[in-house]
């Protein structure tokens, strides 16, 4: 017979359940940025009819003492409170609730009618107030004791009621509750607090070796320095560089991914490592480590933060291969196991073996690579194919780095199955690449961005959306011409708080695929140096600058939580709203998804939800053109010609009536 | 600086997430009955492209060793398996998954083309097979070793492929996997296995003191014995008795809940306890303990199981009040605190104080009450107002009782807020009263029963629905006449696998309220003895018998999981299907919710989902009348006259074509 002992304390009558946000039972952290409140909800209730009180408990992970915020009921036994963390890094939170005898007494007392009943109940209340006094510090203690004495002294029903139901004293007593039998949610739920760039960032990717001012020469960090004003003027804040390390010579790939490199072929930057060094070395033709540090500083002066690529794989001549054969898998013939997905073979790339007996040595070395670049002033990392490395490594490495550098940002470049992408985000990646590039129709975009903004992943999966990358030239871009690029840019920039483009291919509308059906660029920069004519008349640089300015100037666009799609009676038009929580900044975007034809339709706003007067006009300030339209009522007409302007990004300006009867729009 | 150590094992590359069912992270148990499979799902995946294998682990809670069932992928990294527990009581289950090197090798091997590549890969495979041999017991070990040797010996691609891809040997090797780096879900999820009656039960409630064969006399257990055939003939299997204990004399309530009892008033059975004894005593006018045991046995002979009422509260003259003053709260004037909800006072009832310093003594005593009745042969308990007693008590008491008596069934009579009702079910109550009595329209019934059958509560909240109780005479019954009773009975009996009625008030269509707007019965049996004329011509006993027979004979009606509502183009008609998992038994119910008028409409079946041929007829066998209708196509017409038959309960019979071209319907 199994024993069934009594619990240590059986008088815990309150229940705390369903605390949210809660990711996998508290196994993983929710994410917020500094200054952003975390709203916490929980089911709190008890048996019977007694009053329940609840508090949100929170603290930084390295603090010893909880901070407390009273929770308020919001219906159906759900309670809510929020807190705003005041520094970066890991925090924890939980919820405690208890049956509050004092509040129950006060609730019941107000409903009693019989004089004798009131008198007896007053004595019970006095005892509860005296107990609260015993828990209070000195000045309050005396006030409460005096209140209890007054209650004991009175007898007439009116006097008893007046004394007992004193609001201020009641609140004072309630603030020293008897929490001996409180129920506290058994899990301390984690929260990671990042800086604002984790949520709102605008990325520009380029190949440094393609930045020389004249054709035929390999660009250097110095050339890239000269390119910084160009990038900054377009309004980007993160400049992401593909790997800057020595490139392997063994089995180097040629132009357009030819199996054998020709003489002079520069190879792929992702084939990392050669005699000159590996993941902490710099390609000699780009410059020195000092040049790199200079670049970091110069970028910062232009409001740009440098992001590096973390690609944990080796070219066959990477120094690790000889120094640490135990970090690689070997075939029975003694050769190192190259990357493969039979029958495909990638013999120029050696993956690390995360089942190595020396996994500890491997992990420490890989973490030291990230730490090396942090020491050079880099705090943003775009991680190449994180889904092909062991998950526990990422969880450990990101946590290790962020304990010393809570400002660090990791973007997961995982284009793979949904659960794998979500798991990487749970493990600690700050931002995640998405399926955006392959979501084109109104139905696809609506479903996907509704999931991103409002699905359970919203607590930990921060989308970073890219219309193109060096690996992804979508069919839509290949065949939609310049309007397609404008359309995808506006969608990326206004649907997601973080987005990026791979340039100058993007702004120069580069759109020829290597072969039909391929998403690879012809003459891809991955395998050769390109020279770009940035001054071309059809460049989208100016347009991109206007879009990014709208993002910077409108806080509504800096978060994904408020995204709401708006009905428009044409399936080629998509329309959506973003707002700040206080509604002060509201941006309505309308995009023509058809890059070939004019499309028009009626946009239908929920005026009540926007706090707009149905009978008064309101102003729609188009941020890309500067035009200001007067709209009125719920339904308004929009027509978009892709050849001229395939999208409107409107800031809603409400009419303000001044005392002198002069209207303006705020 | 906080340390961040390496984990003990970093090579755990597989992930197990989102195991279901999982109630509050494993804090509470899912529920199934003996013979019913538990289908378990989990997300299982790993980094990269290697093959993953997963197993469901399960065992009875008191067993030491897991039983294992291989899981199969069902898409989107979701895996599924099921197990059928073979005994009652608590079980646990979890999921383990690992990167399977052997399966990965086999998958890749089938895709390799290069001869040298095949030869090298064969050697790698031989090593994996040898490792599997090392984990296998002797006869298999030798087979695997021989297989590895054959692989090492071959060289020609065709021979290598033929040897390597042997199905049977592959499965054998896969059954001895390398699980050193397996990921096991960290929570052992609990499951409670009950007997079938926990899921499928048909309750009849009556007051024993009203069972005398002639008016003017108080009924006894002997009278009740004579009533058993009547109850059994209606097809009930649980006979539930309100409290059978001595009734308090102090502050006894009179007829129709009068504050003061008149001479001869018998009092409410829920005012438990008097000089003769308390919760383990029997009201002297009902009989002796021996009479009671006789009744239990006699009921069993009629296929009826007795259920008792557990009402943990005391009349003022209950022996506990004097013997254990510490179990009650006292007012400052020294009196015992009676039940109240100011300004309402229930001075005839003393609740227990679950915050008593002697809560341990109180818990043990209350549990001993349940155990006392179990010793008398009672295993079903309807618990009165469990939501006004401390939650931790129920969790402890039910678990304690069920460890010795896994056959015990507890029905929670909690008509309160949704979260409280769900919490009681989570804590261990086997079945739960519901809001059914107040769900009348098609929209209300559809929403509520969809939630019950398909919401998250389906794993632990087993509804038991009652058209009436001694406390609940709904407006619908008061004003709908006899058809309303038939309608509510069919709804209860076919929407829910467990239901009950309070009789003979129900079958005799008793429908006069104490006063307008009240749900109390006039001359309620709660406060007086009634004599019922069971032979009345308008009795619904025969009708109820036919409905309950349909339940017994159709396994589709014995579970709630398959409930699916069926469109019918008249809002006063409701239609729904229930099926066994194999589809062999399918019942379609159509009910006219309007007790006053004929209603007709077109029922629209999803023929494909039912596996029916759109061009061939099928038979609808009406189980209450015995009539058989030939239907064909998706849309069929139904007309229901409440004065004659307000509902159809159809068993779907599919046409079977025999060899001799003679059709019949199975």
HADDOCK unambig.tbl for C-alpha pairs under 7 A between the chains (distance, minus, plus):
assign (segid A and resid 4 and name CA) (segid B and resid 400 and name CA) 5.93 0.50 0.50
assign (segid A and resid 10 and name CA) (segid B and resid 359 and name CA) 6.81 0.50 0.50
assign (segid A and resid 10 and name CA) (segid B and resid 392 and name CA) 6.20 0.50 0.50
assign (segid A and resid 11 and name CA) (segid B and resid 354 and name CA) 6.44 0.50 0.50
assign (segid A and resid 11 and name CA) (segid B and resid 355 and name CA) 5.23 0.50 0.50
assign (segid A and resid 13 and name CA) (segid B and resid 390 and name CA) 5.35 0.50 0.50
assign (segid A and resid 13 and name CA) (segid B and resid 391 and name CA) 6.25 0.50 0.50
assign (segid A and resid 25 and name CA) (segid B and resid 25 and name CA) 5.81 0.50 0.50
assign (segid A and resid 47 and name CA) (segid B and resid 387 and name CA) 5.16 0.50 0.50
assign (segid A and resid 47 and name CA) (segid B and resid 388 and name CA) 5.02 0.50 0.50
assign (segid A and resid 47 and name CA) (segid B and resid 389 and name CA) 5.96 0.50 0.50
assign (segid A and resid 47 and name CA) (segid B and resid 390 and name CA) 5.82 0.50 0.50
assign (segid A and resid 47 and name CA) (segid B and resid 391 and name CA) 6.67 0.50 0.50
assign (segid A and resid 48 and name CA) (segid B and resid 387 and name CA) 5.98 0.50 0.50
assign (segid A and resid 48 and name CA) (segid B and resid 388 and name CA) 4.16 0.50 0.50
assign (segid A and resid 48 and name CA) (segid B and resid 389 and name CA) 6.94 0.50 0.50
assign (segid A and resid 108 and name CA) (segid B and resid 342 and name CA) 5.75 0.50 0.50
assign (segid A and resid 111 and name CA) (segid B and resid 342 and name CA) 5.56 0.50 0.50
assign (segid A and resid 111 and name CA) (segid B and resid 343 and name CA) 5.60 0.50 0.50
assign (segid A and resid 112 and name CA) (segid B and resid 342 and name CA) 5.68 0.50 0.50
assign (segid A and resid 112 and name CA) (segid B and resid 343 and name CA) 5.20 0.50 0.50
assign (segid A and resid 113 and name CA) (segid B and resid 343 and name CA) 6.72 0.50 0.50
assign (segid A and resid 120 and name CA) (segid B and resid 332 and name CA) 6.11 0.50 0.50
assign (segid A and resid 120 and name CA) (segid B and resid 333 and name CA) 6.49 0.50 0.50
assign (segid A and resid 123 and name CA) (segid B and resid 332 and name CA) 6.25 0.50 0.50
assign (segid A and resid 124 and name CA) (segid B and resid 331 and name CA) 6.94 0.50 0.50
assign (segid A and resid 124 and name CA) (segid B and resid 332 and name CA) 5.96 0.50 0.50
assign (segid A and resid 331 and name CA) (segid B and resid 124 and name CA) 6.93 0.50 0.50
assign (segid A and resid 332 and name CA) (segid B and resid 120 and name CA) 6.13 0.50 0.50
assign (segid A and resid 332 and name CA) (segid B and resid 123 and name CA) 6.23 0.50 0.50
assign (segid A and resid 332 and name CA) (segid B and resid 124 and name CA) 5.94 0.50 0.50
assign (segid A and resid 333 and name CA) (segid B and resid 120 and name CA) 6.47 0.50 0.50
assign (segid A and resid 342 and name CA) (segid B and resid 108 and name CA) 5.73 0.50 0.50
assign (segid A and resid 342 and name CA) (segid B and resid 111 and name CA) 5.57 0.50 0.50
assign (segid A and resid 342 and name CA) (segid B and resid 112 and name CA) 5.67 0.50 0.50
assign (segid A and resid 343 and name CA) (segid B and resid 111 and name CA) 5.62 0.50 0.50
assign (segid A and resid 343 and name CA) (segid B and resid 112 and name CA) 5.19 0.50 0.50
assign (segid A and resid 343 and name CA) (segid B and resid 113 and name CA) 6.70 0.50 0.50
assign (segid A and resid 354 and name CA) (segid B and resid 11 and name CA) 6.41 0.50 0.50
assign (segid A and resid 355 and name CA) (segid B and resid 11 and name CA) 5.22 0.50 0.50
assign (segid A and resid 359 and name CA) (segid B and resid 10 and name CA) 6.82 0.50 0.50
assign (segid A and resid 387 and name CA) (segid B and resid 47 and name CA) 5.13 0.50 0.50
assign (segid A and resid 387 and name CA) (segid B and resid 48 and name CA) 6.00 0.50 0.50
assign (segid A and resid 388 and name CA) (segid B and resid 47 and name CA) 4.98 0.50 0.50
assign (segid A and resid 388 and name CA) (segid B and resid 48 and name CA) 4.16 0.50 0.50
assign (segid A and resid 389 and name CA) (segid B and resid 47 and name CA) 5.95 0.50 0.50
assign (segid A and resid 389 and name CA) (segid B and resid 48 and name CA) 6.96 0.50 0.50
assign (segid A and resid 390 and name CA) (segid B and resid 13 and name CA) 5.31 0.50 0.50
assign (segid A and resid 390 and name CA) (segid B and resid 47 and name CA) 5.81 0.50 0.50
assign (segid A and resid 391 and name CA) (segid B and resid 13 and name CA) 6.24 0.50 0.50
assign (segid A and resid 391 and name CA) (segid B and resid 47 and name CA) 6.69 0.50 0.50
assign (segid A and resid 392 and name CA) (segid B and resid 10 and name CA) 6.19 0.50 0.50
assign (segid A and resid 393 and name CA) (segid B and resid 10 and name CA) 6.99 0.50 0.50
assign (segid A and resid 400 and name CA) (segid B and resid 4 and name CA) 5.95 0.50 0.50
